[in-house]
Amino acid sequence: MAEPVKKMVRYVCLECHYIYDPVKGDPKNGIPPGTAWEDVPDTWRCPECKVCKAKKGVFKPLDE
């Protein structure tokens, strides 16, 4: 049975308005293109303002 396809939802950082695009990933910070938001480690930090992904309420989905 095939694995369910993850929807590639973009997320915005409410601190600085950086948009994480899973199609592009964040290769400079070790996140390869095609990485869904759910697969980005909680230790990842926004490349613009350095806020941690694990901080509650900072990142919101854009494409739902």
DSSP file (Angstrom, degrees, kcal/mol; ACC not computed):
  #  RESIDUE AA STRUCTURE BP1 BP2  ACC     N-H-->O    O-->H-N    N-H-->O    O-->H-N    TCO  KAPPA ALPHA  PHI   PSI    X-CA   Y-CA   Z-CA
    1    1 A M              0   0    0      0, 0.0     2,-0.1     0, 0.0     0, 0.0   0.000 360.0 360.0 360.0 134.8    0.0    0.0    0.0
    2    2 A A        -     0   0    0      1,-0.1     3,-0.1     3,-0.0     0, 0.0  -0.362 360.0-108.2 -73.8 148.8    1.3    3.4   -1.0
    3    3 A E        -     0   0    0      1,-0.1    -1,-0.1    -2,-0.1     3,-0.0  -0.513  43.7 -99.8 -71.7 142.2    2.2    6.0    1.6
    4    4 A P        -     0   0    0      0, 0.0     2,-0.4     0, 0.0    -1,-0.1  -0.369  39.5-111.7 -64.2 143.3   -0.3    8.9    1.7
    5    5 A V        -     0   0    0     -3,-0.1     2,-0.4     1,-0.0    -3,-0.0  -0.606  27.9-131.4 -78.2 130.0    1.0   12.0   -0.2
    6    6 A K        -     0   0    0     -2,-0.4     2,-0.3     1,-0.1    -1,-0.0  -0.659  20.7-119.3 -82.8 135.5    1.7   14.9    2.1
    7    7 A K        -     0   0    0     -2,-0.4     2,-1.7     1,-0.1    -1,-0.1  -0.574  21.2-128.0 -73.6 132.0    0.2   18.2    1.0
    8    8 A M        +     0   0    0     -2,-0.3     2,-0.4    28,-0.1    15,-0.1  -0.602  38.7 177.2 -85.9  83.8    3.0   20.8    0.4
    9    9 A V        -     0   0    0     -2,-1.7    28,-0.4    13,-0.1     2,-0.2  -0.734  23.5-134.7 -91.5 132.3    1.7   23.6    2.5
   10   10 A R        -     0   0    0     -2,-0.4    52,-3.3    11,-0.1    53,-0.8  -0.589  18.4-153.1 -81.5 148.9    3.7   26.8    2.9
   11   11 A Y  E     -AB  20  61A   0      9,-1.9     9,-3.3    50,-0.3     2,-0.4  -0.957   1.0-146.8-123.9 143.6    4.1   28.3    6.4
   12   12 A V  E     -AB  19  60A   0     48,-2.8    48,-2.2    -2,-0.4     2,-0.6  -0.899  14.5-130.2-111.6 139.0    4.7   31.9    7.3
   13   13 A C  E  >  - B   0  59A   0      5,-2.9     4,-2.6    -2,-0.4    46,-0.2  -0.768  12.5-156.1 -82.8 120.4    6.7   33.1   10.3
   14   14 A L  T  4 S+     0   0    0     44,-3.3    -1,-0.1    -2,-0.6    45,-0.1   0.618  88.5  61.3 -76.3 -10.7    4.6   35.6   12.2
   15   15 A E  T  4 S-     0   0    0     43,-0.3    -1,-0.2     3,-0.1    44,-0.1   0.903 130.7  -1.1 -77.7 -43.8    7.7   37.3   13.6
   16   16 A C  T  4 S-     0   0    0     -3,-0.1    -2,-0.2     2,-0.1    -1,-0.1   0.435  92.9-114.7-130.6  -3.1    9.3   38.4   10.3
   17   17 A H     <  +     0   0    0     -4,-2.6     2,-0.1     1,-0.3    -3,-0.1   0.634  56.0 158.9  73.1  17.3    7.0   37.1    7.5
   18   18 A Y        -     0   0    0     -5,-0.2    -5,-2.9    -6,-0.1     2,-0.6  -0.489  33.5-140.3 -64.2 140.3    9.5   34.7    6.1
   19   19 A I  E     -A   12   0A   0     -7,-0.2     2,-0.7    -2,-0.1    -7,-0.2  -0.932   3.7-149.0-110.4 120.1    7.6   32.0    4.1
   20   20 A Y  E     -A   11   0A   0     -9,-3.3    -9,-1.9    -2,-0.6    17,-0.1  -0.783  14.9-166.7 -84.0 119.0    8.8   28.4    4.3
   21   21 A D    >>  -     0   0    0     -2,-0.7     4,-2.9     4,-0.4     3,-0.9  -0.934  12.8-156.0-109.4 113.1    8.1   26.8    0.9
   22   22 A P  T 34 S+     0   0    0      0, 0.0    12,-2.4     0, 0.0    13,-0.7   0.757  93.0  62.1 -63.0 -23.5    8.4   23.0    1.1
   23   23 A V  T 34 S+     0   0    0     10,-0.2    13,-0.1    11,-0.2    -3,-0.0   0.892 116.9  30.2 -65.9 -38.5    9.1   22.8   -2.7
   24   24 A K  T <4 S-     0   0    0     -3,-0.9    -1,-0.2     9,-0.2     7,-0.0   0.772  92.6-172.2 -88.7 -30.3   12.2   24.9   -2.1
   25   25 A G     <  -     0   0    0     -4,-2.9    -4,-0.4     1,-0.2    -1,-0.2  -0.355  42.1 -81.2  67.2-154.4   13.1   23.7    1.4
   26   26 A D  B > > +C   31   0B   0      5,-2.6     3,-2.1    -4,-0.1     5,-2.1  -0.507  52.1 171.4-144.8  68.3   15.9   25.5    3.2
   27   27 A P  G > 5S+     0   0    0      0, 0.0     3,-1.6     0, 0.0    -1,-0.1   0.797  74.7  62.8 -55.4 -33.1   19.1   23.9    1.8
   28   28 A K  G 3 5S+     0   0    0      1,-0.3    -2,-0.0     3,-0.1     0, 0.0   0.779 111.2  40.2 -62.6 -24.6   21.4   26.5    3.4
   29   29 A N  G < 5S-     0   0    0     -3,-2.1    -1,-0.3     2,-0.2    16,-0.1   0.060 128.2 -92.8-114.8  23.4   20.1   25.2    6.8
   30   30 A G  T < 5S+     0   0    0     -3,-1.6    -2,-0.1     1,-0.2    -5,-0.0   0.591  86.8 123.8  84.6  12.0   20.0   21.5    6.0
   31   31 A I  B   < -C   26   0B   0     -5,-2.1    -5,-2.6     9,-0.0    -1,-0.2  -0.897  52.3-145.4-108.1 106.4   16.4   21.2    4.8
   32   32 A P    >   -     0   0    0      0, 0.0     3,-1.1     0, 0.0    -7,-0.1  -0.273  29.6 -86.8 -70.0 154.7   16.3   19.7    1.2
   33   33 A P  T 3  S+     0   0    0      0, 0.0   -10,-0.2     0, 0.0    -9,-0.2  -0.269 114.7  38.7 -54.5 144.2   13.8   20.7   -1.4
   34   34 A G  T 3  S+     0   0    0    -12,-2.4     2,-0.7     1,-0.3   -11,-0.2   0.527  79.1 140.4  90.1   7.1   10.6   18.7   -1.2
   35   35 A T    <   -     0   0    0     -3,-1.1    -1,-0.3   -13,-0.7   -10,-0.2  -0.760  47.2-137.2 -89.4 115.3   10.6   18.6    2.7
   36   36 A A    >>  -     0   0    0     -2,-0.7     3,-1.6     1,-0.1     4,-0.5  -0.321  22.7-112.7 -65.5 152.0    7.0   18.9    4.1
   37   37 A W  G >4 S+     0   0    0    -28,-0.4     3,-1.4     1,-0.3    -1,-0.1   0.862 117.2  59.8 -54.1 -39.8    6.7   21.2    7.1
   38   38 A E  G 34 S+     0   0    0      1,-0.3    -1,-0.3     3,-0.0    -2,-0.0   0.754 104.7  50.9 -62.6 -24.0    5.8   18.3    9.3
   39   39 A D  G <4 S+     0   0    0     -3,-1.6    -1,-0.3     2,-0.1    -2,-0.2   0.488  83.3 103.9 -94.1  -5.1    9.2   16.7    8.5
   40   40 A V  S << S-     0   0    0     -3,-1.4    -9,-0.0    -4,-0.5    -3,-0.0  -0.659  83.5-110.1 -75.4 128.2   11.2   19.9    9.3
   41   41 A P    >   -     0   0    0      0, 0.0     3,-1.9     0, 0.0    12,-0.2  -0.226  15.7-122.7 -60.9 148.7   12.9   19.2   12.7
   42   42 A D  T 3  S+     0   0    0      1,-0.3    12,-1.4    11,-0.1    11,-0.2   0.682 111.5  64.3 -63.7 -17.1   11.6   21.2   15.7
   43   43 A T  T 3  S+     0   0    0     10,-0.2    -1,-0.3     9,-0.1    -3,-0.0   0.561  77.0 114.4 -83.5  -8.6   15.1   22.5   16.2
   44   44 A W    <   -     0   0    0     -3,-1.9     9,-3.0     8,-0.1     2,-0.4  -0.332  55.3-150.1 -62.8 143.1   15.0   24.3   12.8
   45   45 A R  B     -D   52   0C   0      7,-0.2     7,-0.2   -16,-0.1     6,-0.1  -0.924  24.5 -99.3-118.7 144.1   15.2   28.1   13.0
   46   46 A C     >  -     0   0    0      5,-2.7     4,-1.9    -2,-0.4   -26,-0.0  -0.368  29.9-138.1 -55.7 129.2   13.7   30.7   10.7
   47   47 A P  T  4 S+     0   0    0      0, 0.0    -1,-0.2     0, 0.0   -21,-0.0   0.703  97.9  45.1 -68.2 -16.9   16.6   31.8    8.4
   48   48 A E  T  4 S+     0   0    0      3,-0.1    -2,-0.0     1,-0.0    -3,-0.0   0.923 132.6   9.8 -89.8 -53.1   15.5   35.5    8.7
   49   49 A C  T  4 S-     0   0    0      2,-0.1    -3,-0.0   -31,-0.0    -1,-0.0   0.477  90.3-127.3-112.1  -4.3   14.8   36.1   12.4
   50   50 A K     <  +     0   0    0     -4,-1.9     2,-0.2     1,-0.2     0, 0.0   0.587  50.9 155.2  70.6  13.3   16.2   32.8   14.0
   51   51 A V        -     0   0    0     -6,-0.1    -5,-2.7     1,-0.1    -1,-0.2  -0.505  47.4-110.9 -70.6 142.7   13.0   32.0   15.9
   52   52 A C  B >   -D   45   0C   0     -7,-0.2     3,-1.7    -2,-0.2    -7,-0.2  -0.499  10.5-131.5 -79.0 140.7   12.7   28.2   16.6
   53   53 A K  T 3  S+     0   0    0     -9,-3.0     6,-0.2     1,-0.3     5,-0.2   0.838 105.9  63.9 -56.5 -33.9   10.1   26.1   14.8
   54   54 A A  T 3  S+     0   0    0    -12,-1.4     2,-0.4   -10,-0.3    -1,-0.3   0.642  73.9 108.7 -69.2 -14.5    9.1   24.6   18.2
   55   55 A K  S X  S-     0   0    0     -3,-1.7     3,-1.3   -13,-0.2     4,-0.4  -0.515  78.5-117.3 -67.6 121.2    8.0   28.0   19.5
   56   56 A K  T 3  S+     0   0    0     -2,-0.4    -1,-0.1     1,-0.2    -2,-0.1  -0.295  86.6   8.4 -64.7 137.1    4.1   27.7   19.7
   57   57 A G  T 3  S+     0   0    0      2,-0.2    -1,-0.2     1,-0.1     3,-0.1   0.516  97.1 102.4  78.3   6.4    2.0   30.1   17.6
   58   58 A V  S <  S+     0   0    0     -3,-1.3   -44,-3.3    -5,-0.2     2,-0.5   0.844  74.5  52.1 -90.6 -36.1    4.9   31.6   15.5
   59   59 A F  E     -B   13   0A   0     -4,-0.4    -2,-0.2    -6,-0.2   -46,-0.2  -0.891  66.6-177.5-107.9 127.9    4.4   29.6   12.3
   60   60 A K  E     -B   12   0A   0    -48,-2.2   -48,-2.8    -2,-0.5     2,-0.1  -0.938  30.7-106.8-123.0 144.4    1.0   29.5   10.6
   61   61 A P  E     -B   11   0A   0      0, 0.0   -50,-0.3     0, 0.0   -52,-0.0  -0.428  25.4-170.9 -68.7 142.2   -0.1   27.6    7.4
   62   62 A L  S    S+     0   0    0    -52,-3.3   -51,-0.1    -2,-0.1   -53,-0.0   0.752  76.5  47.2 -98.7 -32.2   -0.6   29.8    4.3
   63   63 A D              0   0    0    -53,-0.8    -1,-0.1     1,-0.2   -52,-0.1   0.171 360.0 360.0-106.4  17.2   -2.2   27.4    1.9
   64   64 A E              0   0    0    -54,-0.2    -1,-0.2   -55,-0.0    -2,-0.1   0.495 360.0 360.0 -84.9 360.0   -4.9   25.5    3.8
